Amino acid sequence: MTVNEQLIKDDLYEAVNGEWLKTAKIPDDKPATGGFNDLADEIDKTLMSDFEKMTSDSSTQSALMQEFLNYYALAADFDRRELEGTTPLKSVLEPLENLTGLADFNVKWADFVLAGYPSPLNFDVDADMKNAKINAFFAAAPNLILPDKTYYEADNQQAEQLLDVFRKMMTKLLGALDYSEEDVKKVISEALIFDRNLVPHVKSAEESADYSKAYNPQTFTEFGLQSKNVNLQVVVKQLLNGQEPEKIIVTEPKYLAAIDDILNEAHFNEFKSWLIVKTVSNLSSFLSDDIRVISGEYGRALSGSKGPKKQQKFAYYLAMGAYSGIVGEYYGHKYFGEDAKADVQRMVEKMIGVYQNRLANNKWLTSATRDKAILKLNKLGIQVGYPGKINPLYQKMHVDTKKPLLENAMGFDQLATEDMFSKWNQPVDRDLWEMSAATVNAYYHPFKNIIVFPAAILQAPFYSLEQSSSANYGGIGAVIAHEISHAFDNNGALFDEYGNLNNWWSEADLAHFKELSQQMVAEFDGTEYAGQKVNGTLTVSENIADAGGLSCALEAAKAEPNADISAFFINWAQVWRMKASTQYMQLLLSIDVHAPAKLRANIQVQNLADFYATFGINPGDKMYKNPDERVNIW
């Protein structure tokens, strides 16, 4: 890797990644390439090669791995998908096409939810945010066709272009399903009218980023009274096998309050068309290859990807999506192993120790709040590499090779949905992973107070025995501390050591923390990027976590013998390297809670005195920031 040492003073990201950016090529079937993306591509190639070899010798495979391989083979059999044509999807659409009115829909609503059809309310079971040991019942608004409600604003220049792509895609798909030209126009027009009727009542990505606003419990009676047009209590009881929940957590009360304005007999035809369009859009990729390619046109327009995935890779992703836990277990055991798992576990524990020391010596927290913060840190659950157990749901997922791919897929979705609702009012399983071990990512779960580091991210440039310890701290060390910091970002700080939404702060400390958080909002807000501007409020939680993670990892790196702080900062910039289409960058600016990769690399280091000392950054250099403008929280 060639680093332009002189350029560091003006642009750390370009200094480290500039040469790479000149030659890096974005794959035609992806919107971006770079650190995370490149690792994922390599893992995909490795696993696809492994699974190809496995298909020739099934005798050595576990029963669950064989089910995955069967599903993978079914997904990759495009000749069969061509022969089956659109018949599998036509069968799925028939119940929707036969709907006669809201009363008819109400009778079938629960069955539709279980079968995976679109719904005017999304129902979910997750940990109760105020009693995180028990699973509660949630109700939320459906997704819009455009990525976010801000796209529907009059000054949004992308909206009409994207909707035009969507209309053209749906025209082709509905035509392939033998809808007449007149019906195609009618169904698409009505669906878009219904979609737009949702817009005033749903949250934007920025509003959704505030977890505390998602907790709006209603009694079962109160929930039922929200609508006169549909019986909300009936659908909930049917989903819960006749049981009545004491409360339902409504994540978007404004939407629920408007449900009768949205869902009524006057708008029934529009609602029915919306159900059909969403179903066709969601499921067409399970049909022939021509239809699969057409069904991705809107997504590619959103992301800027030049072309569709090749058949085999698409089949792999589809099968991986259904059996992610099984694939992750295989990857973790074969390519990570118990020794590496133990080594990274020790690194995580060390970072927690550094974090605890920083909290203990924090100057702006009062002792009572500081003690609660340390208690929360000590209760933090750690999950590294791969889970200790496989989700028992996989034992029920049997591939029926006599049935079409789509029928198998919807059967799996129904099993998963039924399994989810069966967990209502049951204890939360803190050990159940929500991410495959083969995923290049990591996460903190505020309701469980756990941090999870899948095996896939635990490799170069994030982590390698061939890198210096300083470089590793600038990579995986900062990632580990980033996830720890989420326990104390503007969202995580609202939850206690057990994952309950519970204020453990003194009034003065919380007020000061909010002031510091606003400084972080201001540091990023309005920064121009990819022809648009960063939303500092949308990205504040991730920016707080980046800041805390980087400063904590830096302290750990400095404590090591032969610390190389230059290598620390250079690897920090390297892991964020990314080359992406303009469309993709603009999409992320609208909906992603993370700031653009380049800004994550450049802005956070400007808050740290060691960056200035290491590279001789002085007033007049573009990377220089006045001391009173630097933001330090954790």
Wavefront OBJ file of the C-alpha trace (Angstrom):
o trace
v 0.000 0.000 0.000
v 1.392 3.383 -1.045
v 0.747 6.267 1.340
v 1.260 9.878 0.269
v 2.825 11.192 3.464
v 2.609 14.862 2.468
v -1.078 14.656 1.612
v -1.970 13.425 5.125
v -1.951 17.022 6.358
v -4.732 17.900 3.917
v -6.678 14.662 3.481
v -5.848 11.497 5.417
v -8.334 9.387 3.468
v -6.944 10.394 0.052
v -3.360 10.081 1.272
v -3.943 6.468 2.304
v -6.401 5.386 -0.374
v -5.675 7.677 -3.333
v -3.612 5.203 -5.332
v -6.152 2.458 -4.696
v -9.010 4.742 -5.776
v -7.312 5.364 -9.149
v -7.377 1.702 -10.109
v -10.239 0.215 -8.075
v -13.135 -1.005 -10.188
v -16.687 -1.396 -8.978
v -18.086 -4.799 -9.985
v -20.936 -4.462 -12.478
v -23.348 -6.231 -10.129
v -22.534 -4.076 -7.092
v -22.832 -0.386 -6.240
v -19.511 -0.172 -4.397
v -16.134 -1.722 -3.717
v -13.702 -1.273 -0.859
v -12.736 -2.635 2.561
v -15.961 -4.257 3.749
v -17.132 -5.026 0.209
v -13.861 -6.621 -0.878
v -13.805 -8.910 2.136
v -17.388 -9.956 1.452
v -16.524 -10.688 -2.194
v -13.603 -12.901 -1.187
v -15.749 -14.793 1.309
v -18.437 -15.281 -1.327
v -15.887 -16.721 -3.771
v -14.471 -19.049 -1.123
v -17.835 -20.349 0.006
v -19.237 -20.747 -3.496
v -16.169 -22.794 -4.391
v -16.551 -24.923 -1.254
v -20.232 -25.559 -1.877
v -19.614 -26.492 -5.500
v -17.214 -29.199 -4.292
v -19.692 -30.368 -1.661
v -22.407 -31.018 -4.223
v -20.306 -33.823 -5.702
v -19.978 -35.584 -2.343
v -23.045 -35.293 -0.132
v -22.107 -38.247 2.077
v -19.941 -36.161 4.398
v -22.393 -33.304 4.916
v -24.563 -32.717 7.964
v -28.311 -32.927 7.455
v -28.688 -29.136 7.777
v -25.859 -28.426 5.346
v -27.460 -30.843 2.889
v -30.750 -28.934 3.152
v -28.871 -25.736 2.301
v -27.175 -27.414 -0.658
v -30.535 -28.723 -1.885
v -32.004 -25.243 -1.736
v -28.935 -23.751 -3.420
v -29.265 -26.288 -6.242
v -32.963 -25.504 -6.606
v -32.230 -21.774 -6.772
v -29.521 -22.354 -9.375
v -31.711 -24.522 -11.627
v -32.636 -21.767 -14.076
v -33.729 -24.246 -16.733
v -36.431 -25.486 -14.398
v -37.375 -21.943 -13.418
v -37.780 -21.152 -17.109
v -40.067 -24.150 -17.623
v -42.222 -23.249 -14.604
v -42.580 -19.721 -15.954
v -44.840 -17.379 -14.007
v -47.196 -20.087 -12.712
v -45.751 -20.112 -9.150
v -46.313 -16.365 -8.728
v -49.743 -16.433 -10.343
v -50.812 -18.903 -7.662
v -49.557 -16.522 -4.964
v -51.392 -13.561 -6.508
v -54.727 -15.324 -6.852
v -55.921 -14.736 -3.240
v -55.137 -11.026 -3.585
v -56.870 -10.709 -6.944
v -59.985 -12.358 -5.504
v -60.339 -9.935 -2.573
v -63.777 -8.267 -2.611
v -63.468 -5.623 0.090
v -62.010 -4.703 3.470
v -64.245 -7.166 5.310
v -62.911 -9.954 3.106
v -59.342 -8.764 3.677
v -59.884 -8.626 7.443
v -60.908 -12.294 7.499
v -57.748 -13.284 5.600
v -55.342 -10.718 7.054
v -53.627 -13.000 9.581
v -53.159 -15.744 7.003
v -51.646 -13.193 4.617
v -49.201 -12.021 7.306
v -48.133 -15.576 8.091
v -47.692 -16.364 4.385
v -45.452 -13.327 3.855
v -47.761 -11.012 1.910
v -47.471 -7.212 2.288
v -49.512 -5.755 5.127
v -50.856 -2.293 5.978
v -49.349 -2.875 9.430
v -46.099 -4.721 10.021
v -46.342 -6.968 13.072
v -43.292 -8.122 14.975
v -42.169 -9.813 18.183
v -39.060 -8.508 19.929
v -37.777 -7.744 23.404
v -40.012 -5.391 25.368
v -38.004 -2.187 25.536
v -38.967 -1.667 29.197
v -38.800 -5.307 30.244
v -36.096 -6.674 27.966
v -36.200 -10.195 29.412
v -39.612 -10.846 27.825
v -40.692 -10.655 24.175
v -43.463 -8.190 23.348
v -45.777 -7.625 20.373
v -45.000 -4.680 18.076
v -46.950 -2.914 15.324
v -45.271 -0.663 12.753
v -45.966 1.143 9.486
v -45.187 -0.518 6.129
v -42.300 0.535 3.903
v -42.719 3.067 1.138
v -41.848 2.386 -2.496
v -39.239 5.152 -2.543
v -36.435 4.729 0.023
v -37.627 7.410 2.451
v -40.448 9.902 2.895
v -38.017 12.738 2.127
v -37.932 11.498 -1.474
v -41.584 12.552 -1.829
v -40.836 16.198 -1.068
v -41.470 18.600 -3.947
v -37.816 19.602 -4.337
v -36.472 16.048 -4.548
v -35.037 15.720 -8.044
v -34.540 11.955 -7.922
v -38.084 10.917 -7.036
v -39.779 11.164 -10.419
v -36.852 9.525 -12.202
v -36.938 6.607 -9.768
v -40.709 6.255 -9.945
v -40.475 6.222 -13.729
v -38.033 3.295 -13.493
v -40.382 1.600 -11.036
v -43.397 2.068 -13.345
v -41.507 0.658 -16.339
v -40.269 -2.318 -14.312
v -43.741 -3.097 -12.971
v -45.239 -2.712 -16.465
v -42.931 -5.465 -17.725
v -43.514 -7.718 -14.708
v -47.300 -7.415 -14.724
v -47.322 -7.902 -18.493
v -45.350 -11.115 -18.047
v -48.052 -12.203 -15.590
v -50.670 -11.764 -18.348
v -52.267 -8.570 -17.052
v -53.867 -6.596 -19.888
v -52.316 -3.279 -20.871
v -55.296 -1.466 -19.351
v -55.063 -3.397 -16.079
v -51.314 -2.850 -15.883
v -51.753 0.924 -16.017
v -54.628 0.825 -13.546
v -52.871 -1.381 -10.989
v -49.633 0.592 -11.052
v -51.418 3.941 -10.867
v -53.595 2.831 -7.952
v -50.659 1.299 -6.085
v -48.673 4.528 -6.345
v -51.665 6.542 -5.113
v -51.954 4.293 -2.060
v -48.205 4.512 -1.472
v -48.316 8.297 -1.545
v -51.237 8.301 0.909
v -48.909 6.653 3.436
v -46.238 9.342 3.198
v -47.645 12.055 5.523
v -48.104 9.571 8.344
v -44.869 7.535 8.394
v -41.518 8.392 9.934
v -38.483 9.488 7.982
v -35.158 7.686 8.399
v -34.036 10.518 10.688
v -37.115 10.129 12.899
v -36.753 6.340 12.976
v -33.153 6.685 14.153
v -34.404 7.831 17.584
v -35.160 4.563 19.403
v -36.893 6.200 22.348
v -39.682 7.474 20.081
v -40.467 3.890 19.024
v -41.830 2.912 22.444
v -45.532 3.783 22.470
v -47.377 1.007 24.309
v -51.145 0.681 23.969
v -53.460 -1.704 25.739
v -55.130 -4.341 23.606
v -58.384 -2.375 23.920
v -56.758 0.937 22.979
v -55.118 -0.678 19.969
v -58.401 -2.140 18.786
v -60.148 1.235 19.016
v -57.709 2.792 16.536
v -59.775 1.499 13.603
v -63.434 1.142 12.779
v -62.754 -0.111 9.278
v -60.717 -3.215 10.150
v -60.724 -5.318 13.306
v -57.205 -4.930 14.633
v -57.865 -7.136 17.638
v -58.939 -10.081 15.472
v -55.732 -10.129 13.422
v -53.535 -9.898 16.520
v -55.368 -12.713 18.296
v -55.151 -14.915 15.218
v -51.414 -14.301 14.935
v -50.998 -15.207 18.609
v -53.171 -18.344 18.440
v -56.109 -16.779 20.238
v -54.143 -15.046 22.987
v -54.669 -11.383 23.875
v -51.541 -9.352 24.660
v -51.870 -6.921 27.540
v -50.072 -4.325 25.466
v -48.928 -3.681 21.921
v -45.905 -1.479 21.308
v -46.719 0.906 18.474
v -43.585 2.278 16.832
v -45.410 4.866 14.703
v -48.523 6.110 16.563
v -49.116 8.878 14.011
v -49.539 6.262 11.306
v -51.832 4.083 13.393
v -54.007 7.091 14.278
v -54.492 7.704 10.546
v -55.176 4.070 9.619
v -58.874 4.630 8.853
v -58.038 7.560 6.563
v -55.636 5.290 4.702
v -57.502 1.991 4.792
v -61.192 2.308 3.895
v -63.644 1.128 1.273
v -63.175 4.293 -0.783
v -59.485 3.419 -1.136
v -59.902 -0.346 -1.301
v -59.054 -0.717 -4.992
v -55.881 1.310 -4.451
v -54.993 -0.831 -1.434
v -55.605 -4.040 -3.377
v -53.403 -2.829 -6.238
v -50.707 -1.899 -3.700
v -50.802 -5.443 -2.309
v -50.441 -6.865 -5.821
v -47.625 -4.540 -6.881
v -45.639 -5.069 -3.672
v -46.058 -8.844 -3.956
v -44.949 -8.938 -7.581
v -42.003 -6.652 -6.843
v -40.918 -8.765 -3.856
v -41.246 -12.212 -5.420
v -40.493 -11.949 -9.147
v -36.811 -12.748 -8.630
v -37.798 -16.355 -7.817
v -39.039 -16.893 -11.374
v -37.203 -17.245 -14.711
v -33.908 -15.481 -15.296
v -35.408 -12.892 -17.651
v -37.985 -11.922 -15.039
v -35.351 -11.987 -12.280
v -33.266 -9.475 -14.203
v -36.277 -7.235 -14.858
v -37.276 -7.349 -11.168
v -33.924 -5.817 -10.218
v -34.174 -2.747 -12.460
v -35.528 -0.435 -9.770
v -32.996 -1.606 -7.186
v -30.154 -1.091 -9.651
v -31.415 2.412 -10.427
v -31.404 3.180 -6.709
v -27.904 1.865 -6.119
v -26.265 2.683 -9.430
v -25.243 -0.931 -10.063
v -24.559 -1.446 -13.761
v -25.961 -4.925 -14.137
v -27.625 -7.877 -12.402
v -25.785 -10.563 -10.478
v -24.776 -13.603 -12.458
v -27.045 -16.585 -12.048
v -24.829 -18.644 -9.747
v -24.049 -15.749 -7.407
v -27.700 -14.766 -7.268
v -28.638 -18.346 -6.382
v -25.955 -18.374 -3.677
v -27.229 -15.129 -2.123
v -30.802 -16.374 -2.226
v -29.910 -19.675 -0.532
v -27.576 -17.948 1.917
v -30.419 -15.642 2.925
v -32.573 -18.597 3.943
v -29.807 -20.650 5.604
v -27.473 -17.896 6.823
v -26.958 -19.527 10.212
v -25.926 -22.833 8.676
v -23.526 -21.185 6.240
v -22.167 -19.022 9.046
v -21.524 -22.018 11.290
v -19.605 -23.747 8.484
v -17.559 -20.627 7.727
v -16.800 -19.901 11.369
v -15.587 -23.397 12.202
v -13.565 -23.888 9.016
v -11.987 -20.470 8.556
v -11.916 -19.025 12.080
v -11.782 -21.777 14.691
v -11.654 -21.952 18.481
v -8.105 -20.571 18.859
v -8.867 -17.399 16.918
v -12.194 -17.104 18.740
v -10.412 -17.181 22.093
v -7.776 -14.675 20.906
v -10.362 -12.134 19.754
v -12.391 -12.739 22.933
v -9.309 -11.653 24.893
v -8.949 -8.572 22.702
v -12.584 -7.616 23.317
v -12.163 -8.071 27.060
v -9.036 -5.928 26.962
v -10.904 -3.174 25.119
v -13.664 -3.343 27.707
v -10.993 -2.915 30.370
v -9.649 0.167 28.607
v -13.183 1.520 28.286
v -13.858 0.889 31.972
v -10.709 2.805 32.891
v -11.798 5.707 30.713
v -15.226 5.769 32.325
v -13.709 5.606 35.802
v -11.558 8.650 34.984
v -14.264 10.560 33.123
v -14.294 14.208 34.215
v -17.828 15.262 33.284
v -19.916 12.419 34.734
v -20.969 12.548 38.382
v -20.097 9.509 40.503
v -23.614 7.996 40.532
v -23.941 8.096 36.733
v -20.339 6.927 36.313
v -21.006 3.908 38.532
v -24.110 3.004 36.518
v -22.166 3.313 33.262
v -19.459 0.965 34.576
v -22.145 -1.453 35.782
v -23.664 -1.489 32.305
v -20.232 -2.102 30.790
v -19.589 -5.001 33.173
v -22.910 -6.606 32.213
v -22.131 -6.324 28.494
v -22.486 -9.671 26.721
v -19.741 -10.687 24.275
v -20.290 -12.947 21.262
v -17.331 -13.627 18.996
v -16.764 -15.582 15.794
v -19.814 -17.823 15.573
v -22.719 -18.761 17.866
v -22.522 -21.579 20.333
v -25.809 -22.985 19.095
v -27.808 -23.094 15.900
v -31.302 -21.622 15.718
v -33.640 -24.625 16.133
v -35.839 -23.194 13.375
v -33.448 -24.697 10.804
v -34.471 -28.183 11.916
v -37.930 -27.479 10.462
v -36.702 -26.161 7.106
v -36.912 -29.052 4.665
v -36.552 -28.449 0.933
v -39.194 -30.099 -1.218
v -37.477 -30.478 -4.589
v -40.806 -31.396 -6.196
v -42.119 -27.898 -5.512
v -41.038 -24.678 -7.261
v -38.386 -22.459 -5.719
v -40.933 -19.768 -4.842
v -43.175 -22.216 -3.001
v -40.231 -23.440 -0.935
v -39.149 -19.870 -0.180
v -42.607 -18.820 0.985
v -42.848 -21.958 3.080
v -39.610 -21.004 4.828
v -40.892 -17.468 5.385
v -44.064 -18.833 6.937
v -42.089 -21.091 9.275
v -39.970 -18.122 10.358
v -43.009 -15.894 10.882
v -44.872 -18.525 12.887
v -41.729 -19.109 14.950
v -41.448 -15.385 15.656
v -45.030 -15.069 16.883
v -44.649 -18.200 19.028
v -41.989 -16.304 21.020
v -44.446 -13.651 22.178
v -44.500 -13.382 25.986
v -41.598 -15.847 26.199
v -38.128 -15.133 27.647
v -35.714 -13.392 25.282
v -32.919 -15.640 24.034
v -29.809 -13.473 24.458
v -27.610 -16.091 22.779
v -29.489 -16.140 19.478
v -27.443 -14.352 16.812
v -29.121 -11.918 14.432
v -26.247 -11.941 11.931
v -24.452 -14.765 10.135
v -20.865 -15.526 11.123
v -20.044 -15.150 7.400
v -21.152 -11.483 7.403
v -18.512 -8.729 7.300
v -20.005 -6.575 10.026
v -20.575 -6.287 13.783
v -23.360 -4.971 15.990
v -24.518 -3.877 19.428
v -28.054 -4.785 20.522
v -29.407 -2.219 23.017
v -32.321 -4.440 24.144
v -29.895 -7.245 25.073
v -26.809 -5.189 25.945
v -24.593 -7.468 23.864
v -21.889 -6.930 21.251
v -21.439 -9.394 18.381
v -18.373 -9.821 16.150
v -18.895 -12.364 13.355
v -15.882 -14.332 12.140
v -15.982 -12.701 8.693
v -14.855 -9.273 9.937
v -12.002 -10.706 11.972
v -9.423 -10.660 9.170
v -7.168 -8.203 7.342
v -7.252 -5.254 7.041
v -9.235 -5.241 10.287
v -7.211 -7.942 12.037
v -4.174 -10.007 11.128
v -1.225 -11.541 12.963
v 0.898 -10.198 10.106
v -0.064 -6.610 10.965
v 1.423 -4.661 13.846
v -0.656 -4.471 17.006
v -1.077 -0.743 16.316
v -2.538 -1.443 12.878
v -4.861 -4.047 14.394
v -6.052 -1.535 16.969
v -6.719 0.975 14.166
v -8.810 -1.728 12.481
v -10.585 -4.325 14.604
v -9.726 -2.514 17.846
v -11.647 0.551 16.708
v -14.508 -1.670 15.492
v -14.693 -3.436 18.869
v -14.626 -0.166 20.790
v -17.153 1.306 18.324
v -19.647 -1.406 19.249
v -18.931 -0.911 22.959
v -19.521 2.816 22.453
v -22.992 2.097 21.081
v -23.960 1.213 24.651
v -23.344 4.886 25.405
v -24.423 6.670 22.227
v -27.560 8.826 22.087
v -29.714 5.693 21.695
v -27.785 3.115 23.713
v -27.472 5.515 26.641
v -31.252 5.322 27.086
v -31.046 1.615 28.037
v -29.759 0.154 31.293
v -27.470 -2.816 31.944
v -30.311 -5.278 31.278
v -31.392 -3.652 27.998
v -34.397 -1.873 29.510
v -35.423 1.589 28.368
v -34.670 3.163 31.726
v -33.047 6.492 32.567
v -29.969 5.825 34.722
v -28.511 9.318 34.306
v -28.559 12.255 36.678
v -30.454 15.192 35.229
v -27.311 17.327 34.920
v -25.240 14.555 33.321
v -27.932 13.776 30.773
v -28.243 17.453 29.857
v -24.477 17.697 29.366
v -24.416 14.495 27.307
v -27.136 15.915 25.044
v -25.050 19.072 24.578
v -22.036 16.967 23.573
v -24.231 14.919 21.229
v -25.391 18.122 19.567
v -21.776 19.083 19.039
v -21.316 15.779 17.198
v -24.443 16.512 15.141
v -23.032 19.914 14.204
v -19.600 18.519 13.328
v -21.065 16.452 10.489
v -24.296 18.247 9.637
v -24.343 20.019 6.298
v -21.000 18.656 5.122
v -21.207 18.440 1.340
v -20.721 15.023 -0.189
v -21.703 13.426 -3.511
v -23.696 16.508 -4.492
v -25.768 16.420 -1.302
v -25.301 17.154 2.393
v -24.784 14.934 5.420
v -27.635 14.790 7.928
v -25.894 15.090 11.290
v -28.991 14.064 13.241
v -29.513 10.902 11.194
v -25.886 9.832 11.665
v -25.216 11.007 15.233
v -25.375 7.616 16.980
v -22.810 6.065 14.623
v -20.605 9.149 14.798
v -20.601 9.033 18.602
v -19.676 5.354 18.413
v -16.899 6.069 15.879
v -15.475 8.794 18.091
v -15.563 6.693 21.241
v -14.243 3.639 19.427
v -11.325 5.435 17.811
v -10.176 7.235 20.965
v -10.489 4.085 23.085
v -8.593 1.960 20.544
v -5.904 4.639 20.373
v -5.390 4.460 24.115
v -5.043 0.665 23.887
v -2.557 0.957 21.005
v -0.414 3.474 22.912
v -0.161 1.055 25.841
v 1.445 -1.645 23.683
v 5.244 -2.052 23.438
v 6.662 -0.496 20.256
v 3.440 1.384 19.539
v 3.281 2.813 16.013
v 0.590 5.486 16.085
v 1.150 6.339 12.434
v 0.241 2.730 11.505
v -2.811 3.022 13.770
v -4.231 6.035 11.927
v -3.258 4.742 8.483
v -5.086 1.452 8.998
v -8.092 3.333 10.373
v -8.258 5.214 7.060
v -7.641 2.069 5.037
v -10.545 0.082 6.484
v -12.928 2.849 5.335
v -11.748 2.854 1.723
v -14.721 2.786 -0.582
v -15.449 3.544 -4.207
v -19.146 3.762 -5.024
v -21.592 4.980 -7.640
v -22.968 8.475 -7.111
v -26.481 7.038 -6.888
v -25.449 4.713 -4.086
v -23.701 7.442 -2.120
v -26.770 9.662 -2.433
v -29.046 6.820 -1.361
v -26.936 6.242 1.744
v -26.981 9.953 2.575
v -30.774 9.767 2.648
v -31.333 6.598 4.664
v -28.121 5.333 6.254
v -27.351 6.068 9.909
v -23.639 5.950 9.060
v -21.762 8.947 7.686
v -19.949 8.506 4.335
v -16.822 6.368 4.693
v -14.423 9.145 3.727
v -15.855 11.475 6.355
v -15.703 8.751 9.001
v -12.009 8.382 8.230
v -11.183 12.093 8.133
v -13.399 13.895 10.616
v -12.969 11.645 13.640
v -9.158 11.828 13.633
v -9.386 15.630 13.691
v -10.783 15.368 17.219
v -7.677 13.606 18.586
v -4.514 15.440 19.721
v -2.348 12.412 18.873
v -3.262 12.754 15.195
v -1.849 16.268 15.117
v 1.326 15.266 16.992
v 1.934 12.148 14.892
v 1.740 13.828 11.489
v 2.707 17.410 12.404
v -0.694 18.877 11.572
v -0.678 22.651 12.125
v -2.947 25.659 11.577
v -3.304 26.198 7.833
v -3.354 22.464 7.048
v -6.738 21.296 5.781
v -6.899 18.524 8.381
v -6.393 21.028 11.197
v -9.318 21.820 13.473
v -9.200 24.376 16.252
v -9.073 22.771 19.706
v -12.350 24.397 20.772
v -14.095 22.814 17.748
v -12.951 19.264 18.469
v -15.632 16.950 19.839
v -14.755 14.438 22.543
v -17.452 12.534 24.424
v -16.086 9.149 25.494
l 1 2 3 4 5 6 7 8 9 10 11 12 13 14 15 16 17 18 19 20 21 22 23 24 25 26 27 28 29 30 31 32 33 34 35 36 37 38 39 40 41 42 43 44 45 46 47 48 49 50 51 52 53 54 55 56 57 58 59 60 61 62 63 64 65 66 67 68 69 70 71 72 73 74 75 76 77 78 79 80 81 82 83 84 85 86 87 88 89 90 91 92 93 94 95 96 97 98 99 100 101 102 103 104 105 106 107 108 109 110 111 112 113 114 115 116 117 118 119 120 121 122 123 124 125 126 127 128 129 130 131 132 133 134 135 136 137 138 139 140 141 142 143 144 145 146 147 148 149 150 151 152 153 154 155 156 157 158 159 160 161 162 163 164 165 166 167 168 169 170 171 172 173 174 175 176 177 178 179 180 181 182 183 184 185 186 187 188 189 190 191 192 193 194 195 196 197 198 199 200 201 202 203 204 205 206 207 208 209 210 211 212 213 214 215 216 217 218 219 220 221 222 223 224 225 226 227 228 229 230 231 232 233 234 235 236 237 238 239 240 241 242 243 244 245 246 247 248 249 250 251 252 253 254 255 256 257 258 259 260 261 262 263 264 265 266 267 268 269 270 271 272 273 274 275 276 277 278 279 280 281 282 283 284 285 286 287 288 289 290 291 292 293 294 295 296 297 298 299 300 301 302 303 304 305 306 307 308 309 310 311 312 313 314 315 316 317 318 319 320 321 322 323 324 325 326 327 328 329 330 331 332 333 334 335 336 337 338 339 340 341 342 343 344 345 346 347 348 349 350 351 352 353 354 355 356 357 358 359 360 361 362 363 364 365 366 367 368 369 370 371 372 373 374 375 376 377 378 379 380 381 382 383 384 385 386 387 388 389 390 391 392 393 394 395 396 397 398 399 400 401 402 403 404 405 406 407 408 409 410 411 412 413 414 415 416 417 418 419 420 421 422 423 424 425 426 427 428 429 430 431 432 433 434 435 436 437 438 439 440 441 442 443 444 445 446 447 448 449 450 451 452 453 454 455 456 457 458 459 460 461 462 463 464 465 466 467 468 469 470 471 472 473 474 475 476 477 478 479 480 481 482 483 484 485 486 487 488 489 490 491 492 493 494 495 496 497 498 499 500 501 502 503 504 505 506 507 508 509 510 511 512 513 514 515 516 517 518 519 520 521 522 523 524 525 526 527 528 529 530 531 532 533 534 535 536 537 538 539 540 541 542 543 544 545 546 547 548 549 550 551 552 553 554 555 556 557 558 559 560 561 562 563 564 565 566 567 568 569 570 571 572 573 574 575 576 577 578 579 580 581 582 583 584 585 586 587 588 589 590 591 592 593 594 595 596 597 598 599 600 601 602 603 604 605 606 607 608 609 610 611 612 613 614 615 616 617 618 619 620 621 622 623 624 625 626 627 628 629 630 631 632 633 634
